[in-house]
């Protein structure tokens, strides 16, 4: 497993991949503080475990100074190989 740090502003998305979740969380916190200092507004935070999916959900919902919706989120990621998929069938 690895962690995807996803930044979304409007319909633009940028993903960065981290081996360690704590490193991704620290980067997100630094980015969040920088954006808040530039006038962005935090309108929501999610920090839970989705029991149905077995995945953690960690995200901040923001509004830019220009009124665009934005999200900084940590997503669980997995590598999947087509040959391994075929073996499981």
Secondary structure, DSSP 8 states (H G I E B T S, - for coil): -EEEEEEEETTEEEEEEESSHHHHHHHHHHHHHHHHHTT-EEEEEEEEEETTTTEEEEEEEEE-TTS-EEEEEEEEE----HHHHHHH-
